Amino acid sequence: MPEPQNRPLRVFLCHASQDKPTVRELHQRLKTEGWIDSWLDEDRLLLGEDWDLKIQKELDVADAVIVFISDTAINKEG
């Protein structure tokens, strides 16, 4: 059996941009937990980076994904 990892739980936050205030609040709460590494685009994406590639890489290594589903997200086009 593999040894448990001594690293924080990687949590990717997936959301519509219009829901950012709510997601930002959760992100701030998760950051106070020493055992969670919360990933939020505005904190981790840099200008000039290939955002699609970076997001895919982060999804690939995430232990958990929290998907925020709201009326805005459901009715969003694109």
C-alpha positions as CSV (number, residue, x, y, z in Angstrom):
1,M,0.0,0.0,0.0
2,P,1.4,3.4,-0.9
3,E,2.5,5.8,1.9
4,P,0.1,8.7,2.5
5,Q,1.2,12.1,1.1
6,N,2.5,14.7,3.4
7,R,1.1,17.6,1.4
8,P,-2.1,19.7,1.5
9,L,-5.2,18.5,-0.2
10,R,-5.3,20.2,-3.7
11,V,-8.8,21.7,-4.3
12,F,-9.7,23.3,-7.6
13,L,-12.5,25.9,-7.5
14,C,-14.6,25.9,-10.7
15,H,-17.1,28.7,-11.2
16,A,-18.6,31.3,-13.5
17,S,-16.9,34.7,-13.3
18,Q,-20.1,36.3,-12.1
19,D,-20.0,34.0,-9.0
20,K,-16.5,35.2,-8.1
21,P,-17.5,37.0,-4.8
22,T,-19.0,33.8,-3.4
23,V,-16.1,31.7,-4.6
24,R,-13.5,34.2,-3.3
25,E,-15.1,34.0,0.2
26,L,-14.8,30.2,0.2
27,H,-11.3,30.4,-1.1
28,Q,-10.3,32.7,1.8
29,R,-11.8,30.3,4.3
30,L,-10.0,27.3,2.8
31,K,-6.7,29.2,2.8
32,T,-6.9,29.4,6.6
33,E,-6.9,25.6,6.8
34,G,-3.3,24.2,6.9
35,W,-4.3,21.0,5.1
36,I,-6.0,22.5,2.1
37,D,-4.3,24.1,-1.0
38,S,-7.2,25.9,-2.6
39,W,-6.7,26.9,-6.3
40,L,-8.5,30.0,-7.6
41,D,-7.8,31.5,-11.0
42,E,-7.2,35.1,-9.9
43,D,-4.6,34.0,-7.4
44,R,-2.7,31.5,-9.6
45,L,-3.0,32.6,-13.3
46,L,-0.4,35.0,-14.5
47,L,-0.5,37.4,-17.5
48,G,1.1,35.8,-20.5
49,E,0.5,32.3,-19.4
50,D,-1.5,29.8,-21.5
51,W,-4.5,29.8,-19.2
52,D,-6.2,26.8,-20.8
53,L,-3.0,24.8,-20.4
54,K,-2.4,25.9,-16.9
55,I,-6.0,25.2,-15.8
56,Q,-5.9,21.7,-17.4
57,K,-2.6,20.9,-15.6
58,E,-4.1,22.0,-12.3
59,L,-7.2,19.9,-12.9
60,D,-5.0,16.9,-13.6
61,V,-3.2,17.2,-10.2
62,A,-6.3,18.2,-8.1
63,D,-7.4,15.9,-5.4
64,A,-10.9,17.5,-5.5
65,V,-12.9,19.9,-7.6
66,I,-15.6,22.1,-6.2
67,V,-18.0,23.1,-9.0
68,F,-20.2,26.1,-8.2
69,I,-23.5,25.7,-9.8
70,S,-25.7,28.8,-9.8
71,D,-28.5,30.2,-12.1
72,T,-25.8,32.4,-13.6
73,A,-23.5,29.4,-14.3
74,I,-26.3,27.3,-15.8
75,N,-27.6,30.0,-18.1
76,K,-24.1,31.2,-19.2
77,E,-23.3,30.9,-22.9
78,G,-19.8,29.9,-24.1
